[in-house]
Amino acid sequence: MGEALQKELPFKIFYKIGETSRIVGVEPYVLRYWETEFPFLKPKKTKTGQRLYTKKDIEIILLIKKMLYEDRYTVEGVRQKLSNRLTPYERLSREDIIEKIKYKLKEILRMLS
């Protein structure tokens, strides 16, 4: 799933909720609901509350969608199965961590200018 996803997505550090919704094929309200149900799905939020999803977040969302819609798991079943497999640190690749650091440093520079 990861390799195919990277070929389809434009290179970005973060994807807004509308973009993420179109990519994964579910409505934004579904993504917001899944955030409340799955503690391992926590996109970054800006000061204004705009959700920013990473490629890893999108991969997790696609996995959740597959498990719910195709494999017919319940929300609780998905939560249990993935909670055992994913920790917040496992969700982030080295590339994601570096990009988040760069993003934060640019924010700091903007505030200082």
C-alpha positions, 0 to 999 in steps of 0.5 A: 500500500505504501509504495503505490500511495507514494506514486499517486500523491504529490510530494507534500509534507502535510495534506489538509482534510479536504485533500485527504478526504478526496484521496481516501474517498470518505467525507471529511466528517468521517475522518473527524469521527474516526479521529474520535474513535481511533486514538492512534489517528491524530493529525497535526492541527494548526493554531486555527484548528486546521487538520494536517495529515501526513502520508503515514496518516493517509496510509492508516486511514486507508487501512481503517477504511479497508478493515471497516468497509471490505473486511467488515470489522466493527469500529471496536474491532479495528481499534483493538487490532490496530492499537496493538500494532501501532504506537505514535512513534511507529506512525512516523517515518524518519522522513516524516519526522525530518519534515515536521522538524523543518516545518516547525523551524520555518514557523519559528523563523517566520515568528522571529522575522 
